[in-house]
Amino acid sequence: MSTIILGIESSCDDTSAAVTRDCVLLSNVIASQRVHEAYGGVVPELASRAHQQNIVPVVSEAIRQAGISRSDIDAIAFTRGPGLPGSLHVGTAFSKGLALALDRPLVDVNHLHGHVLAHFIKEDENASVPDFPFLCLLISGGNSQIIVVKSPYEMEILGQTIDDAAGEAFDKCAKLMGLPYPGGPLIDQLASEGDATRFRFAKPHIEGYNYSFSGLKTSFLYTLRDALKENPGFIEENKPHLAASLQKTIIDILMEKFTRAIKDTGIKTIAIAGGVSANSGVRAAVDSYARRHHLRAFIPARRFTTDNAAMIAVAGHYKYLNHDFCDITAPPFARVII
């Protein structure tokens, strides 16, 4: 008998709802918020208000596109955290209310687990998925982690950022260049036109598998400051080269620790996940390394790299099968728990 899960995601600035049947995607609706562009970053209060406006029509549309009725839903999976407190409260409250109204079990999903398990979203029943265990490089705006994924229920962090994440480094450096928010995708576009060897930025020396990107951000800032003293037009004249050099440095930092973990663990199946896994340079670096070393690599479709409810529904599917349900009184959590 098939299992139908309604997934709801509201951790940051995208309101999303998705429906899966045994991890096969039936619908995935996302309402993005343009209001934050004028502020150069996500404004939490504006995000939570937009979620309140969007969540009912988004969920209704996801159910309609899936071609099911509300009575067909077996469980409701929602992002409990981490994320913005106000945004999480909207999704949590709505999911609890719907679960009570439909008399269906409630499944809470860790947002980071959702990104990792996005590789199990199937757009058809024959889609290929990773074998366990696999090693996942999770890279997003707030998180950079190397995770051993032993099963859908067991994940071990080998290393993580001790300050800024890779996505933050992209966005903050892009802002220094005068690029609009979000800057990461624009850096990726500009990098294709630039010389990645033109500038050199500082790389951290952190023991183990942990990451640090704060020193890179400072190095980038000082490079701009010193150059602008001599040439006020420096940034405009060198945007593609700055972008290419920055992107190469971030990828080198990510891959140095990731490849070390691959060698040390001996795991032959690898994957990337999170918003930064949409970056063309990151994708190419992982694919190239896997081909050279005869590894099986899983690189997600770009539409599943950013925040989406399809990954929440899939993560919820496995928790539902494991009878791992959420108490109706459970509050959301803003900080990282994995």
Buried (B, 14 or more C-beta within 10 A) or exposed (E): EEBBBBBBBBBBBBBBBBBBBBBBBBBBBBBBBEBBEEEBBBBBEBBBBBBBEBBEEBBEBBBEBBEBEEEBBBBBBBBBBBBBBBBBBBBBBBBBEBBEEBEBBBBBBBBBBBBBBBBBBBEEEEEEBBEEBBBBBBBBBBBBBBBBBEEBEEBEBBBBBEBBBBBBBBBBBBBBBEBEBBBBBBBBEBBEEBEBEEBEBBBBEBEEBBBBBBBBBEBBEEBBEEBEEEEEEBBEEBBBBBBBBBBBBBBEBBBEBBBBBBEEBEBBBBBBBBBBBBBBBBBEBBBEBBEEEEBBBBBBEBEBBBBBBBBBBBBBBBBBEEEEBBEEEEEBBBEBEB
